[in-house]
């Protein structure tokens, strides 16, 4: 299939720039695959839309302030020279480092911008020098391997102090202190994501309680959102795209809950595309069953994929030509998804991370 087949037009004003005051006040488009219909609802109505016995599977990854703004470590003014403004500008230019995946205790995969002239061995400093990143290795499309060092050794604490919430680039404003809570699910536990699993942002304590009272079960898995989720497709044919690996973990309790629901004929409802990828990755490796464990997944779900576990999906609206849009097209059919997206545009739904959502049943 061609990348251009997954394009659509979205008025820029429909891209949500801020979260709603109340998480569960977002709109919910319910897409029924069997009936090929869609209905406009509110997210706080989700408990009455789902059925008793359904099992909701959440991704409990926790976003950390992974976006760091720094500069090259300077050299002495004698070496710079008073009459070398180009070199001085080169050394003082702002460098953005987005930590995307921890490879060891002190080394990280990162996206660096601008990174074309940044050489192996160079040092980027953040704040007043309390945190540094040394470039160890260069990769494609701005990817670098960096080693972090903090004054006093507390790297995680320094990142938390100096880092910014990694809001997506289509949110055209700087991050604010309020984003540290807003760009985080209320059930986030396991630190490691550089983007929120946005389908979960709509859940409030009252919605979770209403789900429990209606007899709708829940369990949690972990997939740390990284490059694999938001890396653009750069190939004309989507089959040639390769997903970056992302780490996941499924506990024994979660595996047992999912297998039990399936054995009893109850629906497994994935909260977000990250949950789908983790569940379907494990199912493909274990004959359709869930097994506890941890690992990496590079699963790329496109139309024609055979889903083994996921029976319903709660998801936000996704960017044109993105792997996430391809996943939902695989789940519901490209024609039906694009019809639903046209309905969402015509009815002025809010799109993307801080936007509204869709339940595909």
C-alpha positions as CSV (number, residue, x, y, z in Angstrom):
1,X,0.0,0.0,0.0
2,X,1.1,3.5,-0.7
3,X,1.7,6.2,2.0
4,X,-0.4,8.7,0.2
5,X,-3.5,6.4,0.7
6,X,-3.4,7.4,4.4
7,X,-3.6,11.1,3.9
8,X,-6.5,13.4,4.8
9,X,-7.1,17.1,5.1
10,X,-7.5,18.6,8.6
11,X,-8.3,22.3,9.3
12,X,-5.4,23.5,11.6
13,X,-7.9,25.0,14.0
14,X,-9.1,21.5,14.9
15,X,-5.8,20.6,16.4
16,X,-6.2,20.9,20.2
17,X,-3.6,23.1,21.7
18,X,-4.7,22.8,25.4
19,X,-6.4,20.1,27.5
20,X,-10.0,20.5,28.6
21,X,-10.6,21.6,32.2
22,X,-12.2,18.3,32.9
23,X,-10.6,15.2,31.4
24,X,-13.9,13.3,30.9
25,X,-15.6,16.2,29.2
26,X,-14.1,15.2,25.8
27,X,-16.3,14.0,23.0
28,X,-16.4,10.4,22.0
29,X,-17.2,9.1,18.6
30,X,-18.5,5.5,18.8
31,X,-17.7,3.6,15.6
32,X,-19.6,0.3,15.1
33,X,-17.7,-1.9,12.7
34,X,-20.6,-4.4,12.2
35,X,-23.2,-1.8,11.5
36,X,-20.8,0.7,9.8
37,X,-22.2,3.5,11.8
38,X,-20.9,6.2,14.1
39,X,-22.5,8.1,16.9
40,X,-21.6,11.2,18.8
41,X,-21.3,10.8,22.6
42,X,-19.4,12.2,25.6
43,X,-16.5,10.3,27.1
44,X,-18.1,10.3,30.6
45,X,-20.8,8.1,29.0
46,X,-18.3,5.3,28.4
47,X,-19.4,3.1,31.3
48,X,-22.9,2.9,29.9
49,X,-21.6,2.2,26.4
50,X,-19.4,-0.7,27.4
51,X,-20.8,-4.0,28.6
52,X,-20.5,-5.6,32.0
53,X,-17.7,-8.2,31.8
54,X,-15.7,-6.2,29.3
55,X,-12.0,-6.0,30.2
56,X,-10.3,-2.7,29.7
57,X,-6.5,-2.9,29.3
58,X,-4.6,0.2,30.2
59,X,-1.0,1.3,29.6
60,X,0.4,2.5,32.9
61,X,3.6,4.0,31.4
62,X,4.6,7.4,32.9
63,X,5.8,10.4,30.9
64,X,9.0,12.1,32.2
65,X,10.3,15.5,31.2
66,X,12.4,14.1,28.3
67,X,13.0,17.3,26.4
68,X,16.2,19.0,27.4
69,X,17.4,22.4,26.0
70,X,21.2,23.1,26.2
71,X,24.2,24.3,24.4
72,X,27.6,23.0,23.3
73,X,30.2,23.1,26.1
74,X,32.1,26.3,25.5
75,X,35.8,26.7,25.0
76,X,37.9,29.6,26.2
77,X,37.4,33.0,24.7
78,X,41.1,32.9,23.5
79,X,40.3,29.8,21.4
80,X,37.1,31.3,20.1
81,X,38.7,34.5,19.2
82,X,37.1,38.0,19.3
83,X,36.8,38.1,15.5
84,X,35.2,34.7,14.9
85,X,31.4,35.4,15.3
86,X,30.5,32.3,13.3
87,X,32.3,30.0,15.7
88,X,30.9,31.8,18.7
89,X,27.4,31.4,17.3
90,X,28.1,27.7,16.7
91,X,29.1,27.1,20.3
92,X,26.3,29.1,21.9
93,X,23.4,27.9,19.7
94,X,20.6,26.1,21.5
95,X,20.6,22.3,21.2
96,X,17.4,20.3,21.8
97,X,17.9,16.8,23.1
98,X,14.8,14.5,23.3
99,X,15.6,11.4,25.3
100,X,13.7,8.5,23.6
101,X,15.0,5.3,25.1
102,X,17.3,4.3,28.0
103,X,19.9,1.9,26.8
104,X,21.9,1.5,30.0
105,X,22.2,3.2,33.4
106,X,23.7,6.4,31.9
107,X,23.3,6.0,28.1
108,X,20.3,7.0,26.1
109,X,19.0,7.0,22.5
110,X,18.1,10.6,21.8
111,X,16.8,12.9,19.0
112,X,19.1,15.9,18.7
113,X,18.3,19.1,16.9
114,X,20.0,20.7,15.2
115,X,22.3,17.7,15.0
116,X,23.9,17.7,11.6
117,X,27.1,19.4,12.8
118,X,27.2,17.8,16.2
119,X,30.2,15.5,16.2
120,X,31.0,12.4,18.3
121,X,32.7,13.4,21.5
122,X,31.0,16.8,21.8
123,X,29.5,17.7,25.1
124,X,26.1,19.4,25.5
125,X,25.5,21.2,28.8
126,X,22.1,21.9,30.4
127,X,21.2,24.5,33.0
128,X,24.3,25.9,34.7
129,X,26.2,22.7,33.9
130,X,24.5,20.4,36.5
131,X,23.7,18.0,33.6
132,X,25.8,17.1,30.5
133,X,25.3,14.8,27.5
134,X,28.3,13.4,25.6
135,X,27.6,12.3,22.0
136,X,28.8,8.7,21.7
137,X,27.4,7.7,18.4
138,X,25.6,9.2,15.4
139,X,22.6,7.7,13.7
140,X,20.1,8.6,11.0
141,X,17.5,11.4,11.1
142,X,19.0,13.1,14.1
143,X,19.2,10.0,16.3
144,X,22.2,10.0,18.6
145,X,23.5,7.8,21.4
146,X,24.4,10.0,24.4
147,X,25.9,9.5,27.8
148,X,24.3,11.6,30.6
149,X,26.3,12.9,33.6
150,X,25.0,15.0,36.4
151,X,26.8,17.0,39.1
152,X,26.5,14.8,42.2
153,X,25.5,11.8,40.1
154,X,21.7,12.2,40.4
155,X,20.9,12.1,36.6
156,X,17.2,11.4,37.0
157,X,16.7,14.2,39.5
158,X,18.6,16.6,37.2
159,X,16.4,15.6,34.2
160,X,13.3,16.2,36.3
161,X,14.5,19.7,37.3
162,X,15.8,20.8,33.9
163,X,13.6,18.8,31.5
164,X,10.5,20.0,29.6
165,X,7.3,18.1,29.0
166,X,7.8,16.6,25.5
167,X,4.6,18.0,23.9
168,X,4.2,17.1,20.3
169,X,5.3,19.7,17.7
170,X,1.7,20.2,16.5
171,X,1.0,21.9,19.9
172,X,2.3,25.3,18.9
173,X,3.2,26.7,22.3
174,X,5.9,26.1,25.0
175,X,5.1,23.5,27.7
176,X,3.7,24.9,30.9
177,X,3.9,23.7,34.5
178,X,0.3,22.5,34.2
179,X,1.3,20.1,31.4
180,X,3.2,17.9,33.8
181,X,-0.1,16.7,35.2
182,X,-2.3,17.2,32.1
183,X,0.0,15.3,29.8
184,X,-0.2,12.3,32.0
185,X,-2.8,9.6,32.7
186,X,-4.2,9.5,36.2
187,X,-3.0,5.9,36.6
188,X,0.5,6.4,35.3
189,X,3.1,4.4,37.4
190,X,6.1,3.2,35.4
191,X,8.4,6.0,34.3
192,X,9.8,5.8,30.9
193,X,7.6,7.3,28.2
194,X,8.5,10.3,26.0
195,X,4.9,10.7,24.8
196,X,1.6,10.1,26.6
197,X,-0.6,7.1,25.7
198,X,-3.2,9.7,24.8
199,X,-6.3,7.5,24.8
200,X,-5.9,7.3,28.6
201,X,-5.8,11.0,29.2
202,X,-9.7,11.1,29.2
203,X,-10.1,8.9,32.2
204,X,-11.1,10.6,35.5
205,X,-11.5,9.1,38.9
206,X,-15.3,9.2,38.6
207,X,-15.3,7.4,35.2
208,X,-13.0,4.7,36.6
209,X,-15.4,4.3,39.6
210,X,-18.4,4.1,37.3
211,X,-16.7,1.4,35.2
212,X,-16.1,-0.6,38.3
213,X,-19.6,-0.2,39.5
214,X,-21.0,-1.4,36.2
215,X,-18.9,-4.6,36.4
216,X,-16.3,-3.7,33.8
217,X,-12.9,-5.2,34.7
218,X,-9.5,-3.6,34.2
219,X,-5.9,-4.5,34.1
220,X,-2.7,-2.7,33.3
221,X,0.3,-3.4,31.1
222,X,3.3,-1.2,30.3
223,X,4.7,0.0,27.0
224,X,7.1,2.9,27.2
225,X,6.2,5.1,24.3
226,X,9.3,6.1,22.2
227,X,10.4,6.5,18.6
228,X,8.4,3.5,17.4
229,X,5.1,5.3,18.1
230,X,5.7,8.7,16.7
231,X,8.5,8.2,14.1
232,X,7.2,9.3,10.6
233,X,6.9,6.9,7.7
234,X,9.5,8.0,5.2
235,X,9.0,5.2,2.6
236,X,6.6,5.5,-0.4
237,X,5.4,1.9,0.2
238,X,4.3,1.5,3.8
239,X,5.5,-2.2,3.8
240,X,9.1,-0.9,3.6
241,X,8.8,1.1,6.9
242,X,10.5,-0.4,9.9
243,X,9.3,0.5,13.4
244,X,11.8,1.4,16.1
245,X,11.6,-1.1,19.1
246,X,9.7,-0.1,22.2
247,X,9.9,-1.8,25.6
248,X,6.9,-3.5,27.1
249,X,6.1,-5.6,30.2
250,X,3.1,-7.7,30.9
251,X,2.6,-9.0,34.5
252,X,1.4,-12.4,35.4
253,X,-1.8,-10.9,36.8
254,X,-2.5,-9.0,33.6
255,X,-1.8,-12.0,31.4
256,X,-4.1,-14.2,33.5
257,X,-6.9,-11.5,33.4
258,X,-6.7,-11.2,29.6
259,X,-6.6,-15.0,29.0
260,X,-9.5,-15.5,31.4
261,X,-11.6,-12.9,29.6
262,X,-11.0,-14.5,26.3
263,X,-11.7,-18.0,27.6
264,X,-15.0,-16.7,28.9
265,X,-16.0,-14.9,25.7
266,X,-15.7,-11.4,27.2
267,X,-14.4,-8.5,25.2
268,X,-10.8,-7.3,25.6
269,X,-10.9,-3.5,25.1
270,X,-7.5,-1.9,24.4
271,X,-7.1,1.7,25.7
272,X,-4.8,3.0,23.1
273,X,-2.7,1.8,20.2
274,X,0.3,1.1,22.4
275,X,-1.8,-1.5,24.3
276,X,-2.8,-3.1,20.9
277,X,0.8,-3.4,19.8
278,X,1.9,-5.0,23.1
279,X,-1.0,-7.5,23.2
280,X,-0.8,-8.5,19.6
281,X,3.0,-8.9,19.7
282,X,2.8,-11.3,22.6
283,X,-0.2,-13.2,21.1
284,X,1.8,-13.7,17.8
285,X,4.7,-15.2,19.8
286,X,2.6,-17.5,22.0
287,X,-0.1,-19.0,19.8
288,X,-2.7,-16.4,20.6
289,X,-2.2,-16.5,24.4
290,X,-0.9,-14.0,26.8
291,X,2.3,-14.9,28.6
292,X,3.9,-12.7,31.3
293,X,7.2,-11.2,30.5
294,X,9.1,-8.2,29.2
295,X,10.7,-7.4,25.9
296,X,10.8,-5.1,22.8
297,X,8.2,-4.8,20.1
298,X,8.7,-3.5,16.6
299,X,5.3,-4.7,15.5
300,X,3.9,-2.6,12.6
301,X,0.2,-3.1,12.2
302,X,-1.2,-2.3,8.7
303,X,-4.4,-3.3,6.9
304,X,-4.5,-7.0,6.4
305,X,-3.2,-7.7,9.9
306,X,-5.1,-10.5,11.8
307,X,-6.0,-9.4,15.4
308,X,-6.0,-12.2,17.9
309,X,-6.7,-10.4,21.2
310,X,-8.1,-6.9,20.7
311,X,-11.9,-6.9,20.3
312,X,-12.5,-3.1,20.8
313,X,-10.3,-0.1,20.8
314,X,-10.4,3.3,22.5
315,X,-8.1,5.7,20.6
316,X,-7.6,9.4,19.8
317,X,-7.6,10.8,16.3
318,X,-4.2,10.4,14.6
319,X,-2.0,12.3,12.2
320,X,-2.3,11.8,8.4
321,X,0.2,9.2,7.1
322,X,1.1,8.0,10.6
323,X,1.6,4.4,11.7
324,X,-1.1,5.0,14.3
325,X,-3.7,5.8,11.6
326,X,-2.6,2.7,9.7
327,X,-3.2,0.6,12.8
328,X,-6.8,1.9,13.3
329,X,-7.4,1.4,9.6
330,X,-6.3,-2.2,10.0
331,X,-8.7,-2.6,12.9
332,X,-11.8,-1.1,11.4
333,X,-11.1,-0.9,7.7
334,X,-9.7,2.1,5.8
335,X,-12.9,3.1,4.2
336,X,-14.8,3.1,7.5
337,X,-12.1,5.0,9.4
338,X,-11.9,7.7,6.8
339,X,-15.6,8.1,6.8
340,X,-15.5,8.5,10.6
341,X,-12.7,11.0,10.3
342,X,-14.7,13.1,7.8
343,X,-17.6,13.0,10.2
344,X,-15.3,14.2,13.0
345,X,-14.0,17.0,10.9
346,X,-17.5,18.1,9.8
347,X,-18.7,18.0,13.4
348,X,-15.6,20.0,14.7
349,X,-14.1,17.3,16.9
350,X,-10.8,18.2,18.5
351,X,-7.8,16.3,17.1
352,X,-4.6,14.7,18.4
353,X,-3.1,14.4,21.9
354,X,-5.2,16.9,23.8
355,X,-8.2,16.2,21.6
356,X,-11.3,14.0,21.6
357,X,-11.4,10.3,21.1
358,X,-13.1,7.4,19.3
359,X,-14.3,4.0,20.5
360,X,-14.2,1.3,17.8
361,X,-16.4,-1.7,18.7
